[in-house]
C-alpha cells in the first residue's frame, strides 16, 4: 500500500518512445499500484504491434504481473471517444481504490490525460437521425449560425467542419430537450510526471522502433485486420501505422513510400504531443518533468518524495 498522500492519482505521461510505460510498471510495483492506460489506440483488440501494445511490459523481472486497465476493451473497427474513456476511467479508478491500490494513469493521449486532470465532464448524447437529415447539405456558415443560437462560440473546434458543427448542434438540442446526466465526478488530486526525452534521442528511438515493428509483423497485422472485415477507412481513421500500412497493403503506397511517410508522420506526432503538453501547462496543469536518462531507481525515489511532500 502506498504511503498516505495529499494525492490520489499519479499520472505518467510524455511523448511517444520516451519510456513511460516501462517506468509506470516499475513505479506500480514499488507503490502497490495498478495502471490505467490513457492511450486512445491501445483500447482496440487485435491492434497490438501498431499501437506498441506489449503486454509483456507489465510483467516485472521477478515475475510480478502489474494489473492494467483500459487495454483491449473495444473491437477493432469501432470508434472509441472521450466520453467513453472518462466513463471507463472512473470505473477503473473506483475499482482500484476500492481494493486499496494506487491508481497510476499512463499514456500519451494528451486529451485523455487532461480531461482527467482538469475534471472535464463529457455527456453521452445519442445520434438524432431526423435532426441530421434536416441539417444535411447546409454550409458550414449556415451551421455555425444555427449553433450560435444555442450558445457562444467559445470552442472553435465545434465549427471547424460541417460534421463537428452538426454534432455540436445535436448535443445542444439534446440538452435543451432532456435533463442530461453527466458521469459521476471524481475528485482528483493528481501528481503528474512527464518523461522528458532529448529530441535527437526521441527521433532515433522512433526510427529504431518503427523498423522493429515492421520486422515483427506490422504489415501482416494490418492484412489480418482487413481480412477480418475491418474497413480500410476505419483503419486509416486510426492514423499513423494503421493509416500508412493500410495504404501500402491496398496498393496506394510502395513499401519505401510507406516507410518514409510513416516515419515522418510519427516524428510530427511526437512534436504535436509536446505542443499539447506545453499547452496543458499554460492551461493550469502542473507537470513535473523528469529526464528519461535518469536511472529508474532515482526516478522512483524522486516520485516517492513528491508523493509524500
C-alpha positions as CSV (number, residue, x, y, z in Angstrom):
1,X,0.0,0.0,0.0
2,X,1.3,3.4,-0.9
3,X,2.3,5.9,1.8
4,X,-0.6,8.3,2.6
5,X,-0.5,11.4,0.5
6,X,-2.5,14.5,-0.5
7,X,-2.6,13.0,-3.9
8,X,-5.0,10.2,-5.0
9,X,-3.6,9.6,-8.6
10,X,-0.2,9.6,-10.2
11,X,0.0,10.3,-14.0
12,X,2.9,9.3,-16.1
13,X,2.9,11.0,-19.5
14,X,5.2,12.1,-22.2
15,X,5.7,11.8,-26.0
16,X,5.9,8.5,-27.8
17,X,9.1,6.5,-27.3
18,X,10.0,8.2,-24.0
19,X,9.8,5.0,-21.9
20,X,6.7,6.0,-19.9
21,X,5.1,2.5,-19.7
22,X,8.2,0.7,-18.5
23,X,8.7,3.4,-15.8
24,X,5.0,3.3,-14.8
25,X,5.2,-0.5,-14.4
26,X,8.2,-0.3,-12.1
27,X,6.5,2.5,-10.1
28,X,3.4,0.5,-9.8
29,X,5.4,-2.4,-8.4
30,X,7.2,-0.2,-5.9
31,X,4.0,1.6,-4.8
32,X,1.5,-1.2,-4.9
33,X,-0.4,0.3,-7.8
34,X,-2.3,-0.6,-10.9
35,X,-2.1,1.1,-14.3
36,X,-5.0,2.8,-16.2
37,X,-4.0,3.3,-19.8
38,X,-4.6,6.7,-21.3
39,X,-3.8,5.6,-24.9
40,X,-6.6,6.2,-27.4
41,X,-5.5,3.3,-29.7
42,X,-4.5,0.6,-27.2
43,X,-8.2,0.2,-26.3
44,X,-8.6,-1.8,-29.5
45,X,-8.3,-5.6,-29.6
46,X,-6.1,-7.1,-32.3
47,X,-4.3,-3.8,-32.8
48,X,-1.1,-4.8,-31.0
49,X,2.1,-4.1,-33.0
50,X,1.0,-0.8,-34.4
51,X,-0.1,0.6,-31.1
52,X,3.0,-0.7,-29.2
53,X,0.8,-2.8,-27.0
54,X,3.4,-5.1,-25.5
55,X,1.6,-6.7,-22.6
56,X,4.9,-8.4,-21.5
57,X,6.0,-4.9,-20.3
58,X,3.5,-5.3,-17.5
59,X,5.5,-8.3,-16.1
60,X,8.3,-7.3,-13.8
61,X,11.7,-9.0,-13.8
62,X,10.8,-11.0,-10.7
63,X,7.6,-12.3,-12.4
64,X,5.2,-9.9,-10.7
65,X,2.3,-9.1,-13.1
66,X,1.1,-5.5,-12.8
67,X,-2.6,-5.2,-13.4
68,X,-3.6,-2.9,-16.2
69,X,-6.9,-1.3,-17.3
70,X,-8.5,0.1,-20.5
71,X,-6.4,-2.0,-22.8
72,X,-8.1,-4.4,-25.3
73,X,-11.6,-3.3,-24.3
74,X,-13.1,-2.4,-27.8
75,X,-13.2,-4.3,-31.0
76,X,-11.1,-3.1,-33.9
77,X,-13.2,-1.1,-36.4
78,X,-15.2,0.6,-33.6
79,X,-14.8,4.3,-32.7
80,X,-13.9,5.0,-29.0
81,X,-14.4,8.5,-27.8
82,X,-13.5,10.8,-24.9
83,X,-16.9,10.3,-23.1
84,X,-16.3,6.5,-23.1
85,X,-12.8,7.0,-21.9
86,X,-14.0,9.1,-19.0
87,X,-16.7,6.6,-18.1
88,X,-14.3,3.7,-18.2
89,X,-11.5,5.6,-16.4
90,X,-13.9,6.3,-13.5
91,X,-14.9,2.6,-13.3
92,X,-11.3,1.5,-13.3
93,X,-10.3,4.2,-10.8
94,X,-13.0,3.3,-8.3
95,X,-12.3,-0.4,-8.6
96,X,-8.6,0.2,-7.9
97,X,-9.2,2.4,-5.0
98,X,-11.8,0.1,-3.5
99,X,-9.1,-2.6,-3.3
100,X,-6.6,-0.3,-1.5
101,X,-4.4,0.0,-4.5
102,X,-2.8,3.2,-6.0
103,X,-4.2,4.3,-9.4
104,X,-1.4,5.2,-11.9
105,X,-2.6,6.7,-15.2
106,X,-0.1,6.2,-18.0
107,X,-0.3,7.3,-21.6
108,X,0.4,10.0,-24.2
109,X,-3.0,10.8,-25.4
110,X,-3.0,14.4,-24.1
111,X,-6.8,14.9,-24.4
112,X,-7.5,11.9,-22.3
113,X,-4.8,12.9,-19.7
114,X,-6.0,16.5,-19.5
115,X,-9.7,15.5,-19.2
116,X,-8.9,13.6,-16.0
117,X,-6.5,16.1,-14.5
118,X,-8.8,19.1,-15.2
119,X,-12.0,17.2,-14.4
120,X,-13.7,17.9,-17.7
121,X,-17.2,16.4,-17.8
122,X,-18.5,14.9,-21.0
123,X,-22.0,13.7,-21.6
124,X,-23.5,10.8,-23.6
125,X,-25.8,12.1,-26.3
126,X,-27.4,9.7,-28.8
127,X,-27.5,10.3,-32.5
128,X,-30.6,12.3,-33.7
129,X,-31.1,11.0,-37.3
130,X,-34.0,13.3,-38.0
131,X,-32.0,16.3,-37.0
132,X,-29.0,15.2,-39.0
133,X,-31.2,14.7,-42.1
134,X,-32.6,18.2,-41.6
135,X,-29.1,19.7,-41.4
136,X,-27.6,17.7,-44.2
137,X,-26.5,19.8,-47.1
138,X,-26.2,23.1,-45.2
139,X,-22.9,25.0,-45.5
140,X,-20.5,25.4,-42.6
141,X,-21.6,29.1,-42.3
142,X,-25.2,28.1,-42.0
143,X,-24.5,25.5,-39.4
144,X,-22.3,28.0,-37.5
145,X,-25.2,30.4,-37.5
146,X,-27.6,27.8,-36.2
147,X,-25.2,26.8,-33.4
148,X,-24.8,30.4,-32.4
149,X,-28.5,30.5,-31.4
150,X,-27.7,27.9,-28.7
151,X,-24.5,29.2,-27.2
152,X,-21.5,31.5,-27.5
153,X,-19.0,30.0,-29.9
154,X,-16.2,29.6,-27.3
155,X,-14.9,26.3,-28.7
156,X,-13.7,26.8,-32.3
157,X,-13.3,23.0,-32.7
158,X,-17.1,22.8,-32.7
159,X,-17.3,24.5,-36.0
160,X,-14.1,23.7,-38.0
161,X,-16.1,21.2,-40.1
162,X,-19.7,20.5,-41.0
163,X,-19.6,17.2,-39.3
164,X,-18.4,18.8,-36.0
165,X,-20.9,21.6,-36.3
166,X,-23.8,19.1,-36.8
167,X,-22.7,17.1,-33.7
168,X,-22.4,20.3,-31.6
169,X,-26.0,21.3,-32.7
170,X,-27.1,17.7,-31.9
171,X,-25.7,18.0,-28.3
172,X,-27.2,21.4,-27.7
173,X,-30.6,20.3,-28.9
174,X,-30.5,17.3,-26.7
175,X,-29.5,19.4,-23.7
176,X,-32.4,21.7,-24.4
177,X,-34.9,18.9,-24.5
178,X,-33.6,16.5,-21.9
179,X,-32.1,16.6,-18.5
180,X,-28.6,15.3,-19.3
181,X,-27.0,13.2,-16.6
182,X,-23.2,13.6,-16.5
183,X,-20.9,10.8,-15.4
184,X,-20.3,10.8,-11.6
185,X,-17.4,13.2,-10.9
186,X,-14.3,12.0,-9.1
187,X,-12.4,14.5,-7.0
188,X,-8.9,14.1,-8.4
189,X,-5.7,15.5,-6.8
190,X,-3.1,14.4,-9.3
191,X,0.6,14.2,-9.3
192,X,1.6,14.5,-13.0
193,X,5.1,13.2,-14.0
194,X,6.3,13.9,-17.6
195,X,9.1,11.9,-19.0
196,X,11.3,14.3,-21.0
197,X,13.4,12.8,-23.7
198,X,16.0,14.6,-25.8
199,X,14.7,15.4,-29.2
200,X,17.5,13.6,-31.1
201,X,17.2,10.6,-28.8
202,X,13.5,10.5,-29.4
203,X,14.0,10.6,-33.2
204,X,16.5,7.8,-33.0
205,X,14.2,5.6,-30.9
206,X,11.2,6.3,-33.1
207,X,13.2,5.3,-36.2
208,X,14.5,2.1,-34.5
209,X,11.1,1.2,-33.1
210,X,9.4,1.6,-36.4
211,X,11.9,-0.9,-38.0
212,X,11.3,-3.3,-35.2
213,X,7.5,-3.1,-35.6
214,X,7.8,-3.8,-39.3
215,X,10.1,-6.7,-38.7
216,X,7.8,-8.0,-36.0
217,X,4.8,-8.3,-38.4
218,X,3.1,-4.9,-38.6
219,X,2.2,-5.3,-42.2
220,X,0.8,-8.8,-41.5
221,X,-1.2,-7.4,-38.6
222,X,-2.9,-4.9,-40.9
223,X,-3.5,-7.5,-43.5
224,X,-5.2,-9.7,-40.9
225,X,-7.4,-6.9,-39.8
226,X,-8.5,-6.2,-43.3
227,X,-9.1,-9.9,-43.8
228,X,-11.4,-9.9,-40.7
229,X,-13.6,-7.4,-42.5
230,X,-12.3,-4.2,-40.9
231,X,-13.0,-1.5,-43.4
232,X,-10.0,0.3,-45.0
233,X,-11.5,3.6,-44.0
234,X,-11.7,2.6,-40.3
235,X,-8.0,1.6,-40.2
236,X,-7.0,4.8,-41.9
237,X,-9.1,6.7,-39.2
238,X,-6.8,5.2,-36.5
239,X,-3.9,7.1,-38.1
240,X,-0.1,6.6,-38.1
241,X,0.9,2.9,-38.6
242,X,-2.6,1.8,-39.5
243,X,-3.1,4.6,-42.0
244,X,0.1,4.2,-43.9
245,X,0.4,0.5,-43.8
246,X,-3.2,0.2,-45.0
247,X,-2.4,2.5,-47.9
248,X,0.6,0.2,-48.7
249,X,-1.3,-3.0,-48.4
250,X,-4.1,-1.7,-50.7
251,X,-1.5,-0.7,-53.3
252,X,-1.6,3.1,-52.9
253,X,1.9,3.4,-51.5
254,X,5.1,1.5,-52.2
255,X,6.9,-0.1,-49.3
256,X,9.5,2.7,-49.5
257,X,6.9,5.4,-49.6
258,X,5.0,3.9,-46.7
259,X,8.1,3.7,-44.5
260,X,9.3,7.2,-45.3
261,X,5.9,8.9,-44.9
262,X,5.1,6.9,-41.7
263,X,8.4,7.8,-40.1
264,X,7.8,11.5,-40.8
265,X,4.3,11.3,-39.5
266,X,5.4,9.7,-36.2
267,X,8.0,12.4,-35.7
268,X,5.4,15.0,-36.4
269,X,3.0,13.3,-33.9
270,X,5.6,13.4,-31.2
271,X,6.1,17.1,-31.8
272,X,2.3,17.6,-31.5
273,X,2.3,15.7,-28.3
274,X,4.9,18.0,-26.8
275,X,2.9,21.0,-28.0
276,X,-0.2,19.7,-26.3
277,X,1.7,19.1,-23.0
278,X,3.1,22.6,-23.1
279,X,-0.5,23.9,-23.7
280,X,-1.7,21.9,-20.7
281,X,0.8,23.7,-18.6
282,X,-0.4,27.0,-19.9
283,X,-4.0,25.9,-19.1
284,X,-3.0,25.3,-15.4
285,X,-1.8,21.7,-15.4
286,X,1.4,21.3,-13.4
287,X,3.8,18.7,-14.9
288,X,6.9,17.6,-13.1
289,X,9.3,16.8,-15.9
290,X,11.9,14.0,-15.3
291,X,14.8,13.3,-17.6
292,X,14.3,10.0,-19.4
293,X,18.1,9.2,-18.9
294,X,17.8,9.3,-15.1
295,X,18.2,5.8,-13.7
296,X,14.9,4.2,-12.9
297,X,15.7,3.8,-9.2
298,X,16.4,7.5,-9.0
299,X,13.2,8.3,-10.8
300,X,11.2,6.2,-8.4
301,X,12.8,7.8,-5.4
302,X,12.1,11.2,-6.8
303,X,8.4,10.4,-7.4
304,X,8.0,8.9,-3.9
305,X,9.5,12.1,-2.5
306,X,7.0,14.2,-4.4
307,X,4.2,11.9,-3.3
308,X,4.8,12.4,0.3
309,X,5.6,16.2,0.2
